[in-house]
Amino acid sequence: MDEFHSIQVGDQHIGAIDWEMTPDLTFGTFESWGGRERVRNNNERLYYFFVDGWDETPKLCLMERGVKHAKVVAEIAAPVEMLARCVASGGKVARFEQSFAISDEICDWLVANILDKGASPLVRPVSPRIETENMGEPLPSRDSVVVADGVRLPATAAIIQEEELPTLIRAHVFFEAEHNPHGGFAKQLAAVDDDTVIDLRCGLMWQRGGLDIASHRVMNRRIEELNAAGFAGYHDWRLPTMEEALSLLEPTRNAKGLHLPLCFSKEQPFVFVAAQRKPGGYWFVDFKQGRAFWSSGTIPGGFARLTRGV
């Protein structure tokens, strides 16, 4: 495929499409390492097409990608049946991976109908949205919360085998979509500041937000840097244990589509926990699906929401 095909997106003329780039390659290229040489120029921008399969109706999108930069710049009004065939042929994918490489059929359609033809009504620029995240009603102050039944959860890293997980979940009546869908762990959250909250029942301070997606190795380095800088005035932030992360799960999704209290950001949909799996892999808690799962600690890696004891 000729990589010098161009496309017009509003007033922007994009002179080269990368036909080799796919969603699964972007982490290794722009965030970590992988099969392609890593891009090291922070100002470089690469453009590729992918099919967004998150919604019921798939969409064909043009992505602008760079180091720590990702922006959908246009949606292409392609035949929905063609996009559905691409998604169906993509095989089984993880629930948190719903972006698909385009098929040969879509490539041919783009060349025949969109590329090198100037402005087209089928190319719909996507304007960046400035969004203020809903963080819920103000939490009570720390001094106003009376702790009725405090509990201390395990706070050290662990090795967890798959068959041990259901027992661990039920021991604390955690909600977990697969192993304990009727569970629910009570929290007593109190405000600290815009960046942190405290669960007074468990004696844990949490980031409201967290750290962006990275490999396990890179994430550990970022945690060291955050502690060196003294985030929120403290130097002992760490990954939560499996139990600590599961304690955040709520049985129902909030207005942001996550099994979390609204005071936590939506930007960390699944996070590393301080637990490994035998014979291999790292454990995660997925706030979107309300479950624990294990996977590689490299690609796609994970996000982090850090905690510390108080």
N, C-alpha and C positions, 0 to 999 in steps of 0.2 A: 504494500500500500504506500503510495506517495505521501511522505510526511509533510509536504509543503502545501497541502490543501489549506485554503483560507476560509474564514467565516466572518461575516459582519454581524456584530452584536450592538445594536443601536448605533452610536457614533464611533464605536471601537472596532478597529480592523485587526483581527487576530490572524497572523500570517503563517502559523505552523501548528498543526495538530499532531500530538504524539499518539500514534496508533498502537504503540507497544505498551503504554502505561495502562494499568488496570487498578481497581480499588485495592486489591490485595497486595500490590507492589508498593503502594504509596508509603506505608509505614516504614519499610526498609529503605526507601529512597529519601524520604524527607524527615523521618523521626529517629531512625535507629540505624540499621544496616541491613543489607539483603543482597538479592541477586544482581542488582544494578549498582553501579558506582554511586555513592551518596552525593547528593547535590550540596555543595558547601557555600555557594554564593547566596546569601540571604535575600538578595534582590532578584534572583532569577525566578521566572514564572513559566510554568508548563501548563498546557491545556490538553484535556482529554475528555472523551465522552464516556458516560456510564449510565446504567439504568437504575434508578432509585425504586426499589421494591418494597419500601416500608409501608406505603399505603395500599389500600385495596386495588387502586388503579396505578400501575407503574408509570414512571415518567422518565423521559430521556433528557439528560442534563449535560451541560458543558461545565466542567470543573476547571477552576484556576487554582493551581497548586504551587506552593513554594515551601521553603523551610519554615516550619511552624505556621504555615498559612494555608488555608483551604477556604474557597469561596465558590459557590455555584453562581456563575455569571449569566446563565441563560437556561431556559427550558425550551425544548424543541417539540413542536406539536407533531409528533410522529404517530403513525397508526397504532392504536392501542393493542390490536391483535398481534402485531409484530413484536411489540414490547413484551406482551404476555408470553409469547413463544420463547423469547430470550430468557425470561425469568424461569419458565418451566424447564428449559434445557440446562439451567445453571446447576442442577443437582441439589442435594441436601446441603444446607448451610446452617451455621449457628444462628440462633434467634437474634443475636446482636450484630449479625453481619448480613444486611439486606441490600447491599449495593453490588451490582453485577457488571462484569465486563460486557461490552456490546458484542453481539453476534456478527458473523459475516453478512447476514441479511441486512442488519442495521447499517453496517459500513457501506454496503452497496446503495442503500436507500439515501444515506447522507450525501454520497458523492453525486447521485443522480438528481437530488432535489434541493440540496442546501448549499453545499460547499462551492466556492469559487463563483458564486452567482450574485454577489452583492446582497443588498438588503432583501430580507424575506419576511413576510408576515408570520411564517412558521417559527421564526426565531424570536423568542420573547425574553427580553432582558429581565434579569432578576435584580431588583433594587435592594440594597442592604437595608435590613430592618433594625431600627434602634428599639430595643426591647428592654423594659424594666421588669426584671423577674419578680414574680409574686412570692414573697417570703412569708406570707401569712400574717395573722394578727400579732401584735407585739407580745412577746413572752413575758411572764411574770419576772420580777426581780429575784435574784438569788435569795435575798433575805426574807422574802414573802412566802417561800415554798417550805412547807412542813413535810419532812421525809417520814413516811409511815413505816415502810419496811425496806430498809436498804439492803442491797445485795452486791457482792463483789464477784465479778466474772473473771475467769482465767485471763491473765494478762501477759503470758509468755508464749513465744512462738511454739508451734506444735507440728507434728506430723500426723495427718488424719487420713485414714483409709476410708474408702467409699462406704464400706459396710458399717463404719462407726458413726457416720453422719446422722442417720435418723435418730439414734439414741441421744446424741449430743443435742439435737434440736428439741426433742421432746422433754429432755431433762429440765429445760428452762422455759418450756411452753412457748418457744419462739414460733412466730408465724413463718412458714416456708411453704411455698406453693405446692411442691411435690410431696414433701414428707410430713407436713403438719399444717394443712390448709385452714384448720379451724383454730390454730394457735393465735396468741397475741400477748406480747410482753409489754407490761406497763412501764412507761418512762415518766420521769418528773423533770421536764426540761425548764431551764431558766435562762434568762438573757445574760450575756456578758457584754458583748459589743457587736458591731456589724459583722465581725469575722468569726466569732466563736459563740458556742452555747455550752451549757453544762447540763448533763443528766445527773441530777443530785441523787437519784436512787442508786445509780451504779458508781458514782464518784468518778465520772469521766467528763473531760472537756473535749469538745469536738470542733473541727473546722466546719463552718457552714458550707464552704465551698470545698476546694481540694486541689489536687495536682493533675495536670493534663496527662493524656495517655502516653505511656512510655514502656520500654521493656523493664523487667524486674531489676536488672542491674542498674539501668539509668535512673529508675525510680529511687533506689536506695541512695544514689548520689544526690538526687534532688532533695531528699529528706535531710541528708547531712548538711546541705547548703542552707536549707530553711532553718535548721536548728542553729547553725553558725550565725545566721542573721537575727535569731531571736524572734521568730514569728509570734505576734501577740504578747511579746515579753517573756517567752519561755523557750527553753533549749532542749526539751525532752520529748518532742513530738515523735510519734512512731506509727507504724501500721497497726490497725486494730487486730486483735485475735478474731478467730471465726465467731466466737460467742459474742464478742463486743460488736462486731459488724452486724450480726443477725439481730442483736437487740434493737437496732434502729428500724427494722422492717415493720411496716404497718399492714394489717390484713387487707385493706382496700387502697386503691391507688388515689393519690391526691390530684389536685387540679392540673398538675404538671405531668401526670401519667406515671408517677413513681410511687412505690410502696414506702414512702418516707413522710415524716412531718414536713409541712410546708416551709419551715424555717431553714431547710437544707436546700442547696442549689441543685438544679437539674443537670448541671454540666458534667457530673460524674456518675453516669448511669450504671457502671459496674466497677467494682474496686478490688484491688489486691487486699488479701488479708495475710496475717503473719502465720501462714500454715502451708505446708507442702504435702503432696500426696505421694504415697508409695504405690508403684515403683517409680513414678515420675510425674511432674507437673506441679502447678501452683493452684491454690484455691482462691476463688473470687466470691463475692456476694454481688448479685445482680439486682439492683433496686427497681429496674424496669419490669423484670419478670418475677421478682419476689422469690428468689431462689439462690442456693449456693451451687457452684459448678467448678470444675477444674479444667485447666487448659495450659497451653504453653505460656511461659513467662516472657517470651520474646515477641513473636508476631501473632496477634496484634498487641500483646501486652495488656495493660490495663490502666485505669485511673487510680487515684488514691484519695481517700478522705481520712485525715490523720486524727489521732486522739492522744490524750495523755491523762494520767491519773491525777486527781486532785484530793 
